[in-house]
Amino acid sequence: MIVFIGLLCILMVENRYACDKQLAQIVKLKKALEDAKYEALTVNAELSQHSRQSNVKRLISDQGIDIAESTLPPFIIKK
């Protein structure tokens, strides 16, 4: 009976160690996910800033490209 109780104690300690290891891994992965989300948000904000119509017009005029904005509204061609 004492050997059985000792074996259960050893299994309990090993199980606790494995759970602690898994919890540490979960915390690490959550932190990495949060960092990735913030980085994606930052990149998305930069992309939105660079693709704004006013910024595109400014970049085109700064580079001296002779392109004018269309004065006609877009229309759909149907068959």
N, C-alpha and C positions, 0 to 999 in steps of 0.2 A: 504494500500500500504506500509506503514511504517512497519507493522508487517511482511509482505512478504519479504521486504528487510532485516529486522533483521533476519528472518529465513534463508534466503540465506547466510547471513554473518556467522551465526552459523554453517551451513552446510559446508561452505567453510573452516572455521577454523578447523573443525573436520576432513575434508578430508585432509587438509594439515598435521595435526597431524598423521593421519593414513599413509600417504605417507612417512613422515619422519621416522616413526617407521619401515616401510617396507624397506626403504633404509638402515637404520642401520642394519637390519637383513641381507640384501643382502651383505653388506660390511663384516659383521662378518662371514658369510658363505664362502665368497670368500677367506678370510684370512685362515679359517680352511682348505679349499680345497688346497690352496697353501702350507700350512704346511704339509698336507698329501702327496702331490706330492713330496716335498723335502724329506720327510721321506722314501717314497717308492724308490726314486732314491738312497738314501743312503744305504738302505737295499739291493737293487739290486747290487750296486757296491761292497758291502761287500760279497755278495754271489758269484759274479764273481771272486773276489779275492780268496776266500776260495776254489772254485772249479777248479782253474787252475791246469793243469796237474803237473806243477813243485811243487806247494804247496801240492798236494795230495801225490806225490812221497816223499817229505820231511817228511810229517806227518807219512806215512807208515814206512819209515826208522827210524824215531825217536821212534816209538813205538815197533820196533823190529819185525814187522810182515814180514815173509819170503814170499813175493810176488814179482815176477819179471814181467817186462813189456814184452808183447808178441813181438817177432821179426817177426812173420808172419802177413801179411796184412789181414784185414778182408775180408771175401767173403760171397756171398749170396747163400744160398741153395735153389735150385729150384726143383719143383716136375716134 
